Amino acid sequence: MVPAPEGDVIEIDEICIQLTPSFWVWIAVSRLVGQVLGFVFGDRTDAMLPILWKDVPEDYRDKPVYTDKWGAYERFFPAWQHHPSEKGSGETSHSEGWNTKWRQRQSGLVRESCGVHAGIEDDLVERFLIMLRGHNQECQRRWLRLQMKGATT
């Protein structure tokens, strides 16, 4: 994980995987580096946000947090840190982009007619972790290349 760079912010978004029973994935993404800082699978209750936040590295926890205007964020984050954003503002585009990438790569999330087995949550978490590791490694490589390039100019 890349240490928190100066001027970075966190974007948090959640995506519905299954309505009944309620199953969501919440993610926190670094805007500058692009890496996923934390995630949690669960429902869309206020109880999930502290679990997600515990996953975020300590050196990121004082960064500004950009979210949509869902109430759980306002109830959890202090006003100085929380930046609620309008839909389409672009302020959460990195976290929304991750959600789009995730949804597109999971055929079970886009086809209502497919059969769903009892252990689908475990399967989805495993797929998520595989994709997450590759994504974060690539973000780290890209960030380090940018830093080296900036140091040589």
N, C-alpha and C positions, 0 to 999 in steps of 0.2 A: 504494500500500500504506500502510495506517495504521501509524504508528510504534507500537511495543509499549507498550500502556498499563500503568500500575502495577497489579499484582495479576492480570495475565492469566496463563493457562497454555496449554500446547499439548496437543492431543489428536492421537494418531497411530493410524491404523487402516489396514488393507489389505483389499482385496476381490479375490476370484478372478474373472477375466473368462473364462478358458479354462483347462481342466485340462491338455490335451495339444495342443500343447506348453504348458508352464506360462506363463501370462501374467496378471500381477496389476497393480493400481494401488495404490500406497501414497500416503496423503495426510497432511499435517500441517495442523491447523486451529486458529486462535485461538478460545479459548472465549468471550472477551468480545466481540470484534468479529465473529467468525463467518467471517472471510475464510480462504481456503485459502492457507497460507503456503508450501507446497512440495508437490511430488508427483514420483513417478517410476513409470514403467511398466517391468516386468521380471518376474523370477521371484520366488519367496518364499524367497530365500536371504539370509544375513546381509550379503552384498555390496551389496544394494540400499539398506539403511538409511543408510550413509554418503553415498550419492548423494542420497537424499532430504534428509538433514540439510544438505548443501551448498546446497540450494535455499532453506532457511529463512533469512530475513533475520537479520543479525548481532545486532540488538537484541532478538531473541526467544530467542537460543540459551542464555541463562542462566535461562530460565523453567522452572518445573516441567513435566514431561512425563508425561501420563497415557496409558497403553496397556492392551491386554489383557495376559495373562500369557505371551504367546509369547516364547520364549527369546532371540530376536535382540535384543529391546529391553534385556533385563537385561545381555546381553553388551556392548552398545554404550554405554548411558548410565551415568554414575556413580550410585551408590546415592542420593546426596543429591538428585539431580534426577529420578530415575525413580520413578513411582508406578504400579505394576502394579495393575490393577483387575479385580475379579470381573465376569463376564458379568452383565448386568442391573443393575449398580450405578449406571448413569447417568453415570459418570465419563468415558466416551468417547462420549456421546450425540451431540455435535456432529459428530464425524468419522463416526460410523455413519450419522447423518442425511444427510450429504453422500453417502455411498456408496449409500444408499437412493434418494436423488434421482437420482444418476447412473444406477443400474441401471434405474429406472423410465423414464427418458428414452431408453434405448437398447434398442429392440425386439430388436436382435440379441443382447442379453445375456439375454433372458428366454424366447426361443423356441429350443428345442433343434432343432426341425425345419427351421429356415430354412437356406438355403444360405450357406456362408461362403466368401468369395473369398480369394485368396492374400494380398492387401494389407489384410486386416481390421485388423491392428494400427495401420497408418498412419491408416486411416479413423477408428478409435476415438480415437486420440490427437488428431486434428483436431477431432472432435466434443467431446472433453473440454475442449480449449482454448477453444472457442467458449463452452461453458457456464461454464467457470471465469472468463473475463473478465467476463461479465455478472453472475455471482454476486458476485465481488469488488467490482465497481463498486457494486452495490446495498448490500453490507455497508458500504462506505466512506461512501456517502451516508447510510445509517441511523445509523452511528456519529457522523458529523459533526453530524447533526440532534440526536442525543441530547446531544452535548457542548455545542451552542449552547443547547439548552433548559435544561440544567443550569446554564449560565453566567448565564442571565437570571432564574433563580429565587432 
